[in-house]
């Protein structure tokens, strides 16, 4: 009986020791597993929130539209030229009109080219960062710089469109109390090109304003 009790108590102690060892080993594996998940290479850095990714994609789409509209405004303006004949007091007068004859049209061409270059540069940077699965604005300073550029170019594009529309309106209405006629009747192609260019200039300004608003939202979310 004594030996039987000793044997059973010895077996019980051995079983408890095995349980302790197994629990310790399982705890070690769990601990190492947690360390492996937490210490995984760049998983935490590469993971970007879904809302941020959607905002970056929307910003890239706006850049594509800005490039397209500014290039269209530029192309229609630089191709605006035409020769025709007008009649003043019954006498034929040959006229030739070209976009470079007006300082306002030249201003629109220059601003459109600058906006196209800015939008294309931002589009390339955005696409590169999206492919790397990182944020479009890597720092607050960079985001502030993009916001400032979008604001400046939006106002510049609006002012260029306004200046060009004043000259275009004068061409369509003529000058009162003078014999100068409506030049857009004989120069219809020229005036149509100018009108389309001005329309796309205002649309580009609107797109840049939306980009600036998105920049502000991004800065607010990163505060």
C-alpha positions in Angstrom: 0.0 0.0 0.0 2.8 2.4 0.9 4.5 1.7 -2.4 1.3 2.1 -4.3 0.7 5.5 -2.7 4.2 6.6 -3.4 3.9 5.5 -7.0 0.6 7.3 -7.5 1.9 10.5 -5.9 5.1 10.3 -8.1 3.0 9.9 -11.2 0.8 12.9 -10.2 3.9 15.1 -9.7 5.3 14.0 -13.0 2.0 14.8 -14.8 1.9 18.2 -13.2 5.5 18.9 -14.2 4.6 17.9 -17.8 1.7 20.3 -17.8 3.9 23.1 -16.5 6.5 22.5 -19.2 3.9 22.4 -21.9 2.3 25.6 -20.7 5.7 27.3 -20.6 6.5 26.1 -24.1 3.1 27.3 -25.4 3.7 30.7 -23.7 7.1 31.0 -25.3 5.6 30.2 -28.7 2.9 32.7 -28.2 5.4 35.3 -27.0 7.6 34.8 -30.0 4.5 34.9 -32.3 3.5 38.3 -30.9 7.1 39.5 -31.4 7.1 38.2 -35.0 3.9 40.1 -35.8 4.9 43.3 -34.1 8.4 43.2 -35.4 7.4 42.4 -39.0 9.6 44.5 -41.4 7.6 47.4 -42.7 4.1 46.2 -42.3 2.9 49.0 -40.1 4.6 51.6 -42.2 3.3 50.4 -45.5 -0.3 50.0 -44.4 -2.2 53.1 -45.4 -5.9 53.7 -44.2 -8.5 53.1 -46.9 -9.9 56.7 -46.6 -6.4 58.1 -47.2 -6.0 55.9 -50.2 -9.3 57.0 -51.7 -8.4 60.7 -51.2 -5.0 60.1 -52.9 -6.7 58.4 -55.9 -9.2 61.3 -56.1 -6.3 63.8 -56.0 -4.6 61.9 -58.8 -7.8 62.0 -60.9 -8.0 65.7 -60.4 -4.4 66.1 -61.6 -5.2 64.2 -64.7 -8.2 66.4 -65.4 -6.1 69.6 -64.7 -3.4 68.5 -67.1 -6.0 67.7 -69.8 -8.0 71.0 -69.4 -5.0 73.2 -69.2 -3.4 71.6 -72.3 -6.7 72.0 -74.2 -6.9 75.7 -73.2 -3.3 76.2 -74.3 -3.8 74.4 -77.7 -7.0 76.2 -78.6 -5.4 79.6 -77.9 -2.2 79.1 -79.8 -4.1 77.9 -82.8 -6.4 80.9 -82.8 -5.7 82.8 -85.9 -7.6 83.8 -89.0 -7.6 86.2 -92.0 -10.7 87.7 -93.5 -12.3 90.9 -94.8 -14.6 93.4 -93.0 -16.5 96.4 -94.5 -16.1 99.9 -92.9 -18.4 102.5 -94.5 -18.8 100.2 -97.4 -15.1 99.8 -98.1 -13.5 96.3 -97.8 -10.8 96.1 -95.1 -8.6 93.0 -94.9 -8.0 91.9 -91.3 -5.8 89.3 -89.8 -6.2 88.2 -86.2 -3.8 86.1 -84.1 -3.7 85.3 -80.4 -0.2 86.9 -80.0 -1.6 90.3 -80.9 -3.2 90.5 -77.5 -1.4 90.7 -74.2 -4.3 89.1 -72.4 -4.2 86.1 -74.7 -0.5 85.8 -74.2 -1.0 85.9 -70.5 -3.5 83.0 -70.8 -1.1 80.9 -72.8 1.7 81.4 -70.2 -0.5 80.6 -67.3 -2.0 77.6 -69.0 1.5 76.2 -69.7 2.6 76.8 -66.1 -0.5 75.0 -64.8 0.0 72.1 -67.2 3.6 71.7 -66.0 2.6 71.9 -62.3 -0.3 69.5 -62.7 1.8 67.0 -64.7 4.6 67.1 -62.1 2.2 66.5 -59.2 0.5 63.7 -61.2 3.8 61.9 -61.7 4.8 62.3 -58.0 1.3 61.1 -56.9 1.4 58.1 -59.3 4.9 57.1 -58.1 3.8 57.3 -54.4 0.6 55.4 -55.1 2.6 52.6 -56.7 4.8 52.5 -53.6 1.7 52.4 -51.5 2.7 55.5 -49.5 0.9 58.8 -48.9 0.8 61.4 -51.7 1.9 64.1 -49.2 4.7 62.5 -47.1 5.0 65.4 -44.7 3.0 68.4 -43.5 5.5 70.8 -45.1 5.0 69.1 -48.5 1.2 69.2 -48.1 1.4 73.0 -47.3 3.6 73.5 -50.4 1.1 71.7 -52.6 -1.8 73.7 -51.2 0.0 77.0 -51.7 0.8 76.1 -55.3 -2.8 75.0 -56.1 -4.1 78.2 -54.6 -1.7 80.4 -56.6 -2.3 78.6 -59.9 -6.1 78.6 -59.4 -6.2 82.4 -58.9 -3.8 82.9 -61.8 -5.9 80.8 -64.1 -9.0 82.7 -63.1 -7.4 86.0 -63.7 -6.1 84.9 -67.1 -9.5 83.7 -68.1 -11.1 86.9 -67.0 -8.6 89.1 -68.8 -9.0 87.1 -72.0 -12.8 87.1 -71.8 -12.8 90.9 -71.7 -10.9 91.1 -75.0 -13.1 88.4 -76.6 -16.2 90.2 -75.6 -14.9 93.4 -77.2 -14.3 91.4 -80.4 -17.9 90.1 -80.4 -19.7 93.4 -79.6 -17.4 95.9 -81.3 -16.9 99.4 -80.1 -20.0 101.6 -79.7 -20.1 105.0 -81.4 -17.5 103.9 -83.9 -17.5 102.3 -87.3 -15.7 99.2 -85.9 -17.9 96.2 -86.5 -18.3 92.9 -84.8 -15.0 91.2 -85.7 -16.3 87.8 -84.7 -18.6 87.6 -87.7 -15.8 87.5 -90.3 -13.3 85.9 -87.8 -15.6 83.2 -86.5 -13.0 80.5 -86.3 -10.6 82.7 -84.3 -13.3 83.8 -81.9 -14.5 80.2 -81.4 -11.0 79.0 -80.6 -10.6 81.8 -78.1 -14.0 81.1 -76.4 -13.2 77.4 -76.0 -9.8 78.2 -74.6 -11.3 80.6 -72.0 -14.0 78.1 -71.0 -11.3 75.4 -70.3 -9.2 78.0 -68.4 -12.1 78.6 -66.0 -12.7 74.9 -65.7 -9.1 74.3 -64.9 -9.3 77.0 -62.2 -12.3 75.2 -60.7 -10.4 71.9 -60.7 -7.4 73.5 -58.9 -9.7 75.0 -56.3 -11.1 71.5 -55.6 -7.5 70.2 -55.3 -6.8 73.0 -52.8 -9.9 72.0 -50.7 -8.7 68.4 -50.7 -5.3 69.6 -49.5 -6.9 71.4 -46.6 -8.9 68.3 -45.7 -5.8 66.2 -45.7 -4.0 68.7 -43.5 -6.9 68.7 -41.1 -7.0 64.9 -40.9 -3.3 64.8 -40.2 -3.4 67.2 -37.3 
